[in-house]
């Protein structure tokens, strides 16, 4: 069973001078750390580059603005940008942070990710704690925007899980029930979707009200709308849209051949204005756009192809360009899929992010994070042992 546990390792010891690498003019960038706050996932957990903190168990909010970590018997709230931390609550032993609310005031914790008949879950909000004992193997996924509900993954069967459904825990009553449909009606019994594929990536909407999850390899999957209508379904890839305020879920089906290739060959990005989302498939060499109001694919354009490699995708700040990582290449694309620039990296690209001013593109690589300027010239790098993927830049 997969989980969303991360272990936070905030350490300055692994940091080296970013100015050691000159650009093409031979002039190094000043400073000894990334100009922005950079979060990355590694084999030992979540790393915040440039911060000096002891290693501990932790979870970050979807927008990476807030981190909750365990320090001794305390749950500590940490701002990765300022480096400021405050004690949120004192806990008993064994709790692991799993999910942080959009506003950063609440954290959900569990004791173990192993298959189990019952789940102990703890919710800490504004320093107050409440423990829940829930039937089945339950994994917290996201808070509602009002923090009075918690979306959870209900793994089935609990003793040997291989699929799950997304449900809602009412934090006042402690009961779990189905989500709403897009028209805000209750999902009837027997019509809840059960996920069997790969959860490749999650991204929040800019306003924090919606959580998008990219799924691949879903042969034979039937959405709630298929179950209600009697249609056979069979989506191989889709984006699960979870409205954290209105509490409904809907799936945007991606066209063939999205989902046919390896999960790592897919990536998703949402622009700063939230008007659309883009999904990259480097196995087939395509990008699909979907409107976030219509919740339907609006077009498919060509993209760089690199079968067998991992995909990365990021929007420019103004949303007019996309940066696509495929193998050891980063390509700059316009909205129509035309390649406007192409840069070679020393290793396979493992995640992309762009600074707010658009002056730097950050790239995860082999045991490092590096950043390049608008011309593709390397401006700096930081070694990161066991790096899996660049997570975010703020």
N, C-alpha and C positions, 0 to 999 in steps of 0.2 A: 504494500500500500504506500503510495506517495504521500508526502506531507509538505507543508510550507514552512517547516522549521528552518530557521537560520541561526547561526552562531555568530555573534558580533565580535570581531577582533579589531579593536581600535588601537592602533599602535603606530608610533612615529619611528620605531626602530628600523622598519623596512623601507623608509623613505630615503631617496638619494637626491642629489641636486638635479633639478630639472634643467638647469642651464648648461649641463655637460654636453648637450646635443646642439650643434650649431644649425642654423637654417642654411638655405642655399647661398646666401650672401656671406656666410661665415660669421654672422653676428648672433651670439647666443641670446636667448630670452632671459631677462633678469628674474631673480627669485629662485627659491629652492623647493617649491611645491606647486601644485596645480593652481591656476588663478581662480578656479571655481571649486566648490565643494563636490567631491566625486565619491560616489558609492559604487562598490563592485562586489559581486558574489564570487567566493572562492571555495575551495574544497573544505576549508575549515569555517566557512560562514561569511557573514557580511563584513566588509572592510570599508571604513571611512578614511580616505587618504588624508594625511596631514594632521589627524587628531591623535592625541596621546591618551589612551584609556586602557584599562585592563581588559583582557579577553573575557567574554561572558556570553550568556544566552540572551538573545534579543530578537526583536521584530521591528520593521519599519512600516510607516504608513505608506499607502499606495503612491503618494506623491513624493515620498522620501523626505518630507519636512520634519518628521518627528520619529524618534526611535525610543522604544522602551526596552530596558535591559535589566537583568538580575545582577545585583551586587550584594553578596552575602545573603541576608534575609530580606533585603529591600528590593522593591520594584522602582527603578529610576527612570525618569523621563529625560531624554537627551536631545538637544537641538544640534544636529550635525553641522549647521552653518556657523553658529556662534560658539559652539563648544560648551554651552551652559547646560547644566544638569540639575534636576530637582528630584527629591524623593517623593514618589507618588503614594506608596503604601508599604507596610511591613507584612511579609507573607511567611507562611510555613515553607518547609523545604520541598523541592521537587517540581515546582511550577515553572513552565516554559512559556514565554510570550509567543503568541501566534499571530494576532491580528491587532492593528491599531486603527482607531476610527479616523474618519476624514478630518475632523477638527482637532485631532490629537489629544483629546481629553479622556479617551477610554481605551482600554486594552483588554483583550481576551487571552486567557492562558489555559493550557491543559498540562496534565502530568506526564503523559506518555503517548507516543504515536503508534504503538503496537496494536494489532487487532485485539478487540476487547468486547465483552458483552455490554458493559456500561462505560460511560465516559464522565470523568470529573472535569468540570469546566469552571473557571473563575473569571468573573468580569470585574475589573477595577475602573471606576469612573469618578473623576474629581476626588480621588483619595478614598472613596468608599468602595467596599468589596462585597460581592455576593457570590456564593458558590452554588453550582447546579450539578445534580447527578442525573445524567440523561441516559436513557436506554439506547444501546447500540454503539457503533463506532462513529463518533461525531467529530468533525474537524471544523473549527471556525473559519469563515471565509471573508466576511465583510460586515461592518456595522451599517445599520440604517443611518440616514443622515441625522435623525433625531436621537440616535444612540439608545432608543428604547427597544430595538430589535437587533438580532444578530443572524445574518445569513450563514448557514452551515452546510457542510457536505456530509450527507448521511450515507456512509459506506455500507454496501451490501454484497454478500451476507457478512455480518459483523465479525464472525469468527475467521473468515477467509475471504476478505473483500476483493472484488475485481471490478466493481463499478460503483457509481454513487449517483445520488440525486441531490439537487440544491433545494434546501427547505429554509424555513424561517423560525427562529426561536424567539418567542415573545419574552422579553426579559422581565416583565412584571409578573406574568403568570407562570413562567417556566415551562410552557408547553411549546411543542414543535408542530408546525403545520405546513401545508403546501404554499407556494407563491401564488400571486395573481397572474392572470393572462394580461396581454397588452391592453385589452379593453377594460382592465381592472375588475374582472370577474374571477371568482374562485376557481381553481383548477379542480375538476371533478376527480373522485377516487379512480385510480387506474390510469389516469392521463398524465401523471408526472413523468418528465423525461428522465432517463437513466443514462448517464454518461459512461462510455467504455473506452473512449479514445484518449489521446494525449493532450493534456492542457499545456500548450506550448508557451503562452505568454499572456500577461494581464496588463491592462493600461486603464487609468482613470480618465474620465472626461475632465476638461479644464476646470469646470465648476464643482467637481467632486460629487456630482449627483448620480453618475452612471459609472459602472465598472464593466469594461469590455474584456472578454476572455476568448482567446483564439484556440480552437480545438481542431485537431487533425486526426486522420485515420478513424473514421466513425462509420465503417460499412454496416449497412442495415439499420443505422440510427433513425429513430422516429421522433420528431418533435411533438410537443403537446398538440400543436395544430394538426399534425398527421394522425395522432391517436384519436382526436376528437372527430376528424372528418373521415377516418377509415383509409386514408391514403397510405401507401406502403413506405414512403420515406426512402432513405438510403443516401443521406448526406455524408460525404467523405471529409468535408471540412466546413466549419462555420464559425461565426463570431457570436458568442453568447452575450447578450446585452442584459445587464442586471440594473434596474433602476432602484437606487438606494433610497430614494424619497417616496416614490409611488409604489414600490414593492412588487413590481411585475418583472417578468423575464421574457425575452424574445430572442430568437436565433436568426441571424442573417446567413443564409446559405451561400457558400462560395462556389463558383462554377468549376466544372471539370477542366483541368486535372488537379486543381488545388486539393491537397490532402492525399494525393496518390503517392507522392514522394516522401522522403524521411521527414519527421516532424521538425528536426533542426534546420531543414531547408526552408522553413517558413518564418516570417517575422511580421509584426504589426506595429503601426505608429499612428498617433492621433495628433493633429496640428494644434497650435495654441488657441485657435478660435473654435475648435471642436466641431466644425461644420461637417466633417467627414472622417473616415478612417481609411487607412491603406494597408493592404496585406500583400507581402512579397513572397513569391514562390520561385526560388532560384533553380529548382529542378527543371521546371518548364520555362523559366524566363518570362514571368508575367507579374504585373501588379494589378490587383483588383481594388477599385475604389467603391466605398459604400457611404451613402448619405446617412448621417446620424439622426435625421428627422424622419425621412422616409423608411429607414431601416431596410434598405435594399441595395444591391450592387448597382452602381450607376455606370460603370465602365471598366474595361480591362485594357491595359496598355503593355507594350513590351518592356522587358527589364533584363539586366545582365543575368546570364545563366551560368551556374557552376554546380552541376550535379554532384552530390556527395559531400558538399561543403555546408557550413552553417550560414544562415542568413541573418542579417542585421538591417534595421531600417530606422531612420530618423527624419523628421521634418526640419526644414530651416525655420527660423523664428517667424518669418512672415508667411510661411506656408506655401510659397510658390515653388519650392524645390524639395526634392527628396535626396537623402544620402543613403545609398544601398551598399551593404557589405556582402560580398560574395567571394569566398575563398580569401585570397590575399589582396583583393582589389576593392577600393571604395569608389563608387561612381556617383556623380552628381547628375540628377535627372530633373528635367522639367516635368510639368504635370502630364504632358502627353507621352512621356517615356523616352524622350530624346536625351541621349547622354551628352552633357555639356562639359564634363571634365572627368578624368579618371586618374586615380592615384594608386600606386603600388605600395603595399605594406610588407614588412619583413616576415610576417607570419599571418596565419588565418585571422580574420577579423572576428572578434568575440564581443559584439555589442558596440553600438554607436550612440553618441549624444552630441548635441550642439549647444554651445554657450548662448546665453540669452541675447547677446549682441551680435551673434552670428560670426564672430571673428575666429572662433576656434571650433574644430571638430575633434571630439575625443573618441578614441578607439581602443577597445580591449584587444590584447594580443597574447603572445606566449609569455606568461608570467610577468606581464607589464601592462600599464595603461600609458598611452602616449597621446599627444595632441598635435594637430597640424593647423596651419593657418589657411586662409582662403585660397591660396595657391597650391596647397598640398604639401608645403614645406614643414618638416618636423620642427616643432618649437619646444618640445620637452617630453620627458617620460619619467615614470615612476615604476620601479619594480614592484610587483605584487605576486608573491609566491602562491602557486596553485590557483591562479585566476581562472574562473569559469566564464564570466561575462561581466562587462561593464553594465551597471544597473541604471545610474542616473547622474546628471550633472546639474547643479543649481548655482 
